[in-house]
């Protein structure tokens, strides 16, 4: 069974916002920093059949169709969409870490790049 990547992404974003809102009150009281679970873990918690996120296969064209959002795609296109949506966005701290890593390399390693 294939899950609709766009609908799953929306559900994960909705769940992330809900977790952030729930954690805001605790964060202010105790001074903790919120870190959302990884996309994969949040995706595992979603019940796909209950939400109607399962795509149907059209045997004539070999395309999958999402009855919820109307996505019409081949297996490869679904895989590409899923990859693009689940990629982690680079944050400012990631860029700073990359720069620090580059700075700490030897001059010889820098010239090879």
N, C-alpha and C positions, 0 to 999 in steps of 0.2 A: 504494500500500500504506500502511496506517495502522499505526503502532506504538502499543502499549499505553502510555499515559503513566504509569500507576502502576508498572508493571514497570520501565520505563526509569528512573523516579525512584529506585526501589530500587537498581538497578544503578549509577546515578551515585553514590548515597550510599555504596554498598559500595566503589566505586573511589576515592572521596574519602577514606574511612577508611584504605584500603590505602596511598594516597599519603602521608597524614599519618603513618602508622606507619613507612613507609619513610624519610620525611624526618626523623623524630624523632631518630634516631641521628646523622645528619649535622648537624642543627641544634644539638645539644648540643655537638658537637665544635668547630664553626666559628662558632657564634653567629649564624646566619642565621635570619630569620623566614620561616615557611611561609605561602605564599599559594596556595591551590588555584586551578586554572584555572577559568574561567567554566563554568557549566552547559552552555552550547551546545557548547563545545569538548570537554567530557567526553562529551557525548551523541554527538558525531561519531565518537569512538573506539570506540563499542560496536557489535559485529556483531549486528544485530537478528535475522537469520535463524538464526544459529547458536544463539542463546539462546532462540529461540522467542517473540520479542516481537511478531511480526506478528499483527495481528488479522484474523479472517475476517469477511466480510460475509454477513449473513443477508438474501438478496434479498427474502424475503416481508415482512419488517418494516423493512428498510433500517437495521438496527442492526449495529454491529460487536461481535464477541465475541472476548475474549482467552481462548485455551485454557489459558494458564498461571495466571491469577488469577481468571478468570471475569467480568471486567468486561463489562457489556452496556450499550452506549450508542450514541447517534446521533453523527453526525459533529460536530455542534455541541457536544454534551456532551463528546466527546473533546477538542475544541479548548479548551473551558473548563477542563477538568481539567488539560490540559497547561500552560495559562497560569498557573493557580494554583500548580502544583507548581514551575514554573521561575522564578517571581518571586523576586527577591533579598530576603532578610530584612534589615530595617534593623538595623544594628549600633550600638553606642554611639558609635563614631567618626562614623557617618553623622549621628546626631542632633546631635553636637557641631558638625559642619560646617554643618548646617542652622541651628543657633542662631547660629553665627558669621556666617553669611551674612545672617541676619535682623538681627543687631546692627550690621552694617556698612552696612545700608541707611539712607537718609536718613529723617527723621521723616515726611516727606510720603509716601514709598513705603510705610512701615509703616501709615499711616492708611488708605491705599487698600485694603489687604488686609482 
